[in-house]
């Protein structure tokens, strides 16, 4: 009887610890997942803010610097000045070779004829 009382309290503590860690809606595991999700969201927010800052700087540059605006228009839209020529150089498309799936029927006929 004494032995079962000695094991009862540690058993209750172990069960309570298990439910605190893994059970219920507000477990330690759920809290850890929420912290990881929050960290990922904050990292994404920082990345988006850097992108916004970069775009704002680019907009300011295009509004204030005529040379930058001209370079952007030339590169992006192919704008040229009077008397200039625009040359576009593109990568050649890869040549696709067709596979010969089967021997043409005339060749099969000739081969069979030679075997006779």
C-alpha positions in Angstrom: 0.0 0.0 0.0 2.8 2.4 0.9 4.6 1.6 -2.4 1.5 2.5 -4.4 1.2 5.8 -2.6 4.9 6.5 -3.3 4.3 5.9 -7.1 1.0 7.8 -7.2 2.4 11.3 -6.7 5.2 11.0 -9.3 2.7 9.4 -11.7 0.3 12.3 -11.3 3.2 14.8 -11.8 4.3 13.0 -15.0 0.7 13.0 -16.4 0.3 16.7 -15.5 3.6 17.5 -17.2 2.6 15.6 -20.3 -0.7 17.5 -20.6 1.1 20.8 -20.0 3.6 20.0 -22.8 1.3 18.4 -25.4 -2.3 18.6 -24.4 -5.0 21.2 -24.8 -5.3 24.3 -26.9 -2.5 26.2 -25.2 0.3 23.6 -24.9 4.0 24.3 -24.9 4.3 22.8 -28.3 1.6 25.1 -29.7 3.4 28.1 -28.1 6.6 27.0 -29.8 4.9 26.7 -33.2 3.4 30.1 -32.7 6.8 31.6 -31.9 8.3 30.0 -35.0 5.5 31.3 -37.1 5.9 34.8 -35.6 9.6 34.8 -36.3 9.0 33.8 -40.0 6.4 36.5 -40.3 8.7 39.1 -38.9 11.5 38.0 -41.3 9.1 38.3 -44.2 8.0 41.7 -43.0 11.6 42.9 -42.9 12.2 41.6 -46.4 9.1 43.4 -47.7 10.1 46.6 -46.0 13.5 46.5 -47.6 11.9 45.9 -51.0 9.6 48.9 -50.4 12.5 51.1 -49.4 14.4 50.1 -52.5 11.4 50.8 -54.7 10.8 54.2 -53.1 14.5 55.1 -53.7 14.1 54.1 -57.3 11.0 56.2 -57.7 12.7 59.2 -56.2 15.7 58.7 -58.5 13.5 58.5 -61.6 11.6 61.6 -60.5 14.8 63.7 -59.8 17.5 62.3 -62.1 16.8 62.7 -65.8 19.7 60.5 -66.8 18.4 57.7 -64.7 15.0 58.1 -66.2 16.4 58.0 -69.7 18.5 54.9 -69.0 15.4 53.2 -67.5 13.3 54.1 -70.6 16.0 52.9 -72.9 16.6 49.6 -71.1 13.1 48.7 -70.3 11.1 50.0 -73.3 13.7 50.3 -76.0 13.4 54.1 -76.3 15.9 55.7 -78.7 16.8 59.3 -79.7 16.4 60.6 -83.2 19.2 59.3 -85.5 19.9 56.3 -83.2 19.4 52.7 -84.1 18.3 50.0 -81.7 19.9 46.6 -81.9 18.3 43.8 -79.9 20.4 40.7 -79.4 18.6 37.7 -78.1 19.7 34.2 -77.2 19.1 31.7 -80.0 16.4 29.1 -79.4 17.7 25.6 -78.7 17.4 23.3 -81.7 15.3 20.3 -80.9 16.2 17.2 -82.8 13.4 14.7 -83.5 14.0 11.2 -82.6 13.6 8.5 -85.2 11.0 6.3 -83.6 10.8 3.5 -86.1 12.4 2.6 -89.3 10.4 3.8 -92.3 8.4 1.0 -94.0 10.4 1.2 -97.3 13.6 0.5 -95.5 12.1 -2.5 -93.7 10.9 -3.8 -97.0 14.3 -3.4 -98.6 16.0 -5.1 -95.6 13.6 -8.0 -95.8 14.0 -8.3 -99.5 17.8 -8.5 -99.1 17.4 -11.3 -96.5 15.6 -13.5 -99.1 
